[in-house]
Amino acid sequence: MSGQSADSAITLEVDDGIAWLTMNRPERLNAIDHDMRDDLLAAIERIRTDPGIRVAVVTGAGRAFCSGADLSQDDHFQVPNEARRGDNSTMAREDGRKFGWWRVIKAIWENEKPFIAAVNGPAYGFGCNFALACDYVIAAEDALFCEVFVTRGLPLEALGAYLLTRALPPARAKAMALLGEAIDGVEAERWGLANQCVPTPDLTATATAVATRFADGPSIGIGHIKGQINDAYEATFEQAWKMEVTLLGLGSGGESAEAFTSYAERRAPNFRGM
């Protein structure tokens, strides 16, 4: 089933608990314009709120994952004309605070569902950070990860500084950010940017297999652990253990009961439908 309108450049199809979120603008290498960004946010929200969705796979149509922001748009601001004030510098900041690319990264980071990035080609700028925001990254051998911003005279956008420093040692994070050079899927796996690098023809099958493992797992419990890991980057020792015991006390409803029952019965747990 699809969750987007016919004219959207984002497609969302759900099959057996797996949402396939595809950036579908191959003629522009899936560059994101304002409408597409809004549709992307709507699709991520649907994934969060639909209990029938247990995991999401993000990929791109055609030969690219996502080439970043669509720089061909005449107007780069989403603030309506009648609400604008000051000069372009003022408006750039105000537009970024309200409509910036960080919103997509935040929506995935705070989403209780796990996201898998199936990176099928170039992932530049926002596209690179969109992939890095996901919880599991599978790179095709011909994938390219590039923090292209420096070559455009721009600071890191789409929370690139936040994501790079959590994925890489400082030396490698700075190499990517300051040189703006692309690394391929093999190097991304070696550096730790990607969980797996697979031959390009195997990308969809590999993503399906990993997504099925997530979908078969305890959905609520996975959401708890995802939140623990993400929050731990800023948490103190005290905050980390207090969250731990809070989640232990809270449990995950039927999932917890099924886990203990299946263990006692010496069988694999069945978390589907809980």
FENRA-V963605 format. One line per field, one symbol per residue. phi: phi as a letter, one per 20 degrees, with the letter a starting at -180 (. if undefined). A space follows every 50 residues. Layout:
BEGIN
phi: ???
END
This chain:
BEGIN
phi: .ddcffefeddccdblndedddfdcffdllfedfffffffffffffgfee ffedacddbcfmecfaeoffeeffdeddfggfdebmeffffffffffecf fgffffffgeffefddededrgcdlggffgffffebdddfgefcdbefgf fdmdfgdllgfffffedcfgfffffffeemeedefffffffnfdfbccgg fefffffffffffffeefgffffffgfgfffffdfegffffffgffffff mclfffffffffffelcffdefnd
END
